[in-house]
Amino acid sequence: MQNGDFQLTINDIFNANLNSSDVESLDVVTLDEGQFHLIHNGKSYRAELISMEFESKTVQLKINGNHHEVKIADHFDLLVKKMGLSANIIHKISEIKAPMPGLVLNIAVEPGMEVVQGDQLLILEAMKMENVIKSPGEGKVKKIHVAKGKAVEKGELLIEME
């Protein structure tokens, strides 16, 4: 695997490598925000981006009506895994900031709650897509700085942890 390549794990079953020539061979047309039509190897596909989780590098897609979860790993992720450094690492967090501008649709935690890596914290709507913001580590919710229905800017403090 080279620096510009990615390993994709689809539905926790199938692994595939994606490189720049694969991307260049796609004929993609944007239909609407989050919806695309693409042709690959002479086959036509309709794709819809359901959500993106930046911390876990996971994308939820619907392709020709079928739901797929795609986990993306670059060469650094694979190297860390190969070295065994990803096992049992506890990451304490102090704050959660908005990864993009959007609208808070739902808040799944309350002050005093203990969270661990991967727990759903809130749902942020951006560009007509619902993005589940999950905890990148563990901690206790100290204060929630946003409310349901509030618009937030990229980098804005959402949740303070202790």
C-alpha positions, 0 to 999 in steps of 0.5 A, a space after each residue: 500500500 502506498 501513501 495515497 492508497 486507502 483500505 476500505 472495509 465494507 460491512 465488516 466483511 469485505 476488504 478492498 484497496 482504493 488508490 488514485 487511479 481507481 478514483 480517476 476511473 469513476 464517472 461521477 455526477 452529483 444529482 443533489 446534495 449527498 446524492 450521486 450517479 456514477 459509472 464504474 467498469 460500465 455499470 451504473 450506480 446510484 449512491 446516497 451519502 447517509 452519514 460521515 463519522 470523521 473520528 472513526 473514519 466511517 461512511 454510511 452509504 446507500 448504493 442502488 438501495 442497499 445500505 453499506 458501512 465503509 470504514 476507511 484506513 490509510 497507510 498510517 492507520 494500518 501501520 499503527 494496527 500492524 505495530 499493535 499500538 491500537 490495542 487497549 489505548 484509553 483516550 481521555 477527552 476534555 471537550 467535543 467541538 463541531 467538526 463542521 457547521 450544522 444544526 443540532 438535531 438531537 443530544 443523546 447525553 446529559 451532564 453527569 453521564 459517563 461515555 466511552 469511545 464510540 458512544 453517540 453524543 449528538 446528531 448534527 445535520 450538515 448539508 441535508 445529511 445527519 452526522 452522528 457525533 461519537 465520543 473519540 474517547 472516554 470521560 464524564 459529561 460536565 456541561 452541554 454548550 448547545 441545545 437541540 435546534 441550535 445552529 453551530 459553526 465549525 470548531 464551536 464547543 459542543 460538550 465539555 467533559 471532565 
